[in-house]
Amino acid sequence: MEAFTYSYPVKTYFGKGAAPANLPTELAKVGPNVLLAYGGGSIKRNGVYEELTDLLKKAGKTVFNFSGIMSNPTYEKVQEGARLAREQKIDFILAVGGGSVLDCCKIISAQALLEEDIWEYEYAQHQQPGKFLPMGLWSLLLAPELK
């Protein structure tokens, strides 16, 4: 095997009140434009949307909504998110939900910084992205009282 270095730094905050206690510190590390990405809108019914947008605004962030991420997100949805990220000069992606939202946003974070199509880049050219937009996940799976 060829020598290589693998680094995948992840910081995870758990528990009730973790978002208001820690999100401001993390947001201070990124620029002003935040893409708030979520699925069908349950976050608006359960109060999570209001809580997070309040936190983002108090941190001085401009919020750009990216909603409608479905189970098994499509290539088109990823490209839509990447276009929005480029157009609005997004500095940070906050994915809110579960696995589908997170997976979609991981690809958006790479595609937004590539000048070419990520599918072509990875599968035709056999290259891997090396730059990504910073992102975080606020998981409803970790806050079952809000479902």
Legacy VTK file of the C-alpha trace (Angstrom):
# vtk DataFile Version 3.0
C-alpha trace
ASCII
DATASET POLYDATA
POINTS 147 float
0.000 0.000 0.000
1.188 3.498 -0.808
1.824 5.805 2.144
-0.873 8.387 2.815
-2.319 10.585 5.545
-5.997 10.432 6.400
-7.570 13.205 8.449
-11.287 13.608 9.037
-11.744 16.023 11.912
-15.273 16.043 13.301
-16.518 17.837 16.375
-19.822 16.591 17.780
-21.963 18.339 20.362
-24.641 16.187 21.992
-27.517 16.862 24.327
-30.318 19.245 25.057
-29.253 22.835 24.487
-26.138 21.864 22.536
-27.013 24.064 19.537
-27.499 27.358 21.403
-24.527 26.642 23.640
-22.032 25.794 20.875
-23.221 27.008 17.491
-22.240 30.671 18.103
-18.624 29.658 18.772
-18.475 27.543 15.622
-20.156 30.234 13.503
-17.564 32.799 14.585
-15.001 30.766 12.613
-16.736 31.229 9.239
-17.826 34.064 6.982
-21.215 35.784 6.966
-23.218 33.723 4.437
-24.858 30.513 5.641
-26.815 28.026 3.555
-29.522 26.534 5.783
-30.379 23.225 4.118
-33.289 20.997 5.076
-35.933 18.625 3.763
-39.682 18.933 3.583
-40.212 21.596 6.187
-40.845 19.726 9.435
-38.231 22.005 10.999
-40.671 24.881 10.557
-43.469 22.970 12.302
-41.396 21.788 15.265
-39.651 25.098 16.060
-36.144 24.114 14.982
-36.138 26.543 12.035
-36.962 29.528 14.230
-34.404 28.502 16.849
-31.619 28.105 14.295
-32.390 31.228 12.265
-32.421 33.235 15.514
-29.018 31.814 16.440
-27.667 32.523 12.955
-28.948 36.101 12.930
-27.604 36.780 16.448
-24.230 35.570 15.145
-24.447 38.179 12.366
-25.032 35.666 9.582
-27.095 36.098 6.449
-29.268 33.018 5.968
-30.020 31.505 2.569
-32.638 28.740 2.650
-32.233 25.577 0.641
-35.261 23.389 1.261
-36.890 20.376 -0.320
-34.040 17.900 0.011
-35.743 14.566 -0.446
-34.868 11.033 0.596
-32.216 9.818 -1.834
-31.408 13.308 -3.143
-31.101 13.640 -6.888
-28.158 14.861 -8.896
-30.317 17.842 -9.921
-30.943 18.775 -6.279
-27.216 18.679 -5.544
-26.509 20.907 -8.547
-29.264 23.321 -7.453
-27.634 23.626 -4.028
-24.164 24.079 -5.497
-25.427 26.846 -7.818
-27.035 28.630 -4.868
-23.838 28.269 -2.836
-21.756 29.790 -5.646
-24.228 32.582 -6.458
-24.623 33.659 -2.826
-20.953 33.175 -1.958
-21.835 30.758 0.848
-19.238 30.445 3.611
-20.863 27.672 5.645
-23.540 25.022 5.085
-25.772 24.081 8.003
-27.549 20.836 7.143
-30.616 20.237 9.303
-32.209 16.801 9.348
-30.936 13.304 8.829
-28.817 11.278 6.452
-30.308 12.427 3.150
-29.831 16.107 3.958
-26.310 15.461 5.203
-25.337 13.395 2.161
-26.724 15.989 -0.234
-24.848 18.795 1.541
-21.542 16.904 1.549
-21.633 16.791 -2.258
-22.826 20.409 -2.473
-19.845 21.448 -0.333
-17.475 19.905 -2.891
-19.353 20.772 -6.099
-19.672 24.443 -5.123
-15.883 24.804 -5.224
-15.250 22.771 -8.371
-15.206 24.439 -11.756
-16.380 21.258 -13.422
-19.073 18.688 -12.863
-18.294 16.491 -9.865
-19.586 13.362 -11.599
-17.226 13.918 -14.541
-14.398 14.859 -12.181
-14.675 11.721 -10.068
-15.809 9.036 -12.501
-14.289 10.074 -15.829
-11.117 11.780 -14.618
-10.717 9.617 -11.497
-9.993 12.678 -9.348
-11.202 13.465 -5.832
-12.140 16.967 -4.657
-9.621 18.490 -2.296
-11.561 21.554 -1.158
-14.953 21.763 0.509
-17.166 24.447 1.972
-17.213 24.120 5.755
-20.394 22.553 7.039
-22.219 21.350 10.094
-25.186 19.113 10.843
-28.014 19.737 13.271
-29.610 16.335 13.439
-33.208 15.704 14.332
-32.085 12.147 15.045
-30.156 13.501 18.013
-33.114 15.546 19.262
-36.048 13.124 19.294
-38.087 15.437 21.529
-38.445 17.794 18.555
-39.737 15.293 16.001
LINES 1 148
147 0 1 2 3 4 5 6 7 8 9 10 11 12 13 14 15 16 17 18 19 20 21 22 23 24 25 26 27 28 29 30 31 32 33 34 35 36 37 38 39 40 41 42 43 44 45 46 47 48 49 50 51 52 53 54 55 56 57 58 59 60 61 62 63 64 65 66 67 68 69 70 71 72 73 74 75 76 77 78 79 80 81 82 83 84 85 86 87 88 89 90 91 92 93 94 95 96 97 98 99 100 101 102 103 104 105 106 107 108 109 110 111 112 113 114 115 116 117 118 119 120 121 122 123 124 125 126 127 128 129 130 131 132 133 134 135 136 137 138 139 140 141 142 143 144 145 146
